[in-house]
């Protein structure tokens, strides 16, 4: 077992089944608890997602700024949508809120990294040509 750990072949399954979560590196995503709360009750996950960084770590936890942010029209719309979709057999609300979580995580990632041989700057994602554009040229010749 120790040789498997030292060779970094100790998988998450092994850590859970045989112990060893404290040994080595084990990390959780930053929004892990938001995802768990969303799985339990999607509208509460949407509320937590909308509050973002306005909740304080000491009393009073919620201030007027947090309530103002929660009562913005876009946030109210998202919370109402999550309630309505959750009332339609739970899964649509869960998918909607999980999609909002992914969108909030990726809202700053609008560029893709280039290869290490080119410049270190990121290039915007712009398609060169529409892949669904049809060729209307009637003078088609075989290759």
N, C-alpha and C positions, 0 to 999 in steps of 0.2 A: 504494500500500500504506500509506503513512504517513497519508494522508487517511482511510483506512478505520479505522486504529488510533485516530486522534484523534477520530473520530466515534463511537467505541465500537461499531463494527460488526465488529470482529475477533473471530470466533467461536472456540470451542475447536478446531474442525476446522481453521480457518485457522492457528491457533497451532501445531498439531501438524504440519500439512503444510508450512507455509512458515516455521516458526520464530517465535519471539517469546513463548515461555512466560515469559521473565523480564521482559517488558514488560507493565506493567499489573498487574491483580489476577488471581491464579490461586490458588484454595484447594482443599484436599482435605477431605473430612469427617474428623472427629476419630477415627472408628473405621475408617478406610480400610484400615489394615494388618491389623486384626482380620478384616475382610471378606475380604481377599486370602488370609490364612492359612486362614480357614474354607472358602474355595473349594478350596484345595489339600487340606485334610484336616479335615473338620468337627469331629471330637472334639477336636482341638488348639485350634480356635477356641473351643469350649465351655470348655475348661480355661482359656484366656486370659481369656475373659469372666468366669468365676467368680473368678479371682484379682483382677480389677479393680485397685484401687490398692495392693494389698499387696506388689507387686514393687518393690524398691528400685532406684535408678539407679546405685548403687555396690555393690561386693562387700561382703558376700554378698547376692546379688540376691534369693534366696528365704530367708526366715526361718521360724521355727516358727509365727509368726502366719499366714503365707501358707499353710503346710501345714495348719494347723488349719482355716483357712477352706475350703481345697480338700476336706478330709475331712468337712465338714458333711454330714448325711444328704441334704439337698435338692440340694447340689452333686454329690454322688456319684450320686444318681438321674439328674440331668440328663446327666452324663458317660456313664453306662451307657446311657441312652436314645439318646444321639447315636451311641455305638458300635454299638448294635443296629440303629438305623435306617440308619446308613451301610453296614452289612454287607448291608442289603437294597437293593442296586443304587445306592448313593451318593446319589441325589436325595432320598429321604425324610430322610436325616440332614442334608443341606445345607439343606433347607427348614426343618427343626426348629431348627437352630442359628441360621440367619438370622432366624427368627421370634423366638428368644430375644434376639438382638442388638437387634432393633427394640423388643421389649418392655422391655428394660433401658434403652434410650434414652428411651422414652416413659413410664416408670413415674412420673415426677414431673409429667407433663403431663396432669393429670386435669381441667383446666378449659380453656375456650375463651375467647379474648378477645372482648369485646363491641365494638360499633361505637364510633367516636370521638365520636359525638354523645351517647352515654350515659356513665355513670360509667366511670372508668378501671379499676375492679375487674373481676376475672374472675368469671363465673357458672359454677357447676357444671353439668355435662351431665346433665340430668334430663329425660327425655321427659315431656311433659304428658299424653299419652294413648298407650296401647299401640296401635301401628298395625295389629296383627294381631288386635285384639279384634273379635269378631263381634257384630253387633247382633241380639239375640234378641227384639226387640220384634215381636210378630205383627201389630200394628196399623200396618203401613207404608202410607203414603198417598203417591201420586205428588206431586211438587212443583208 
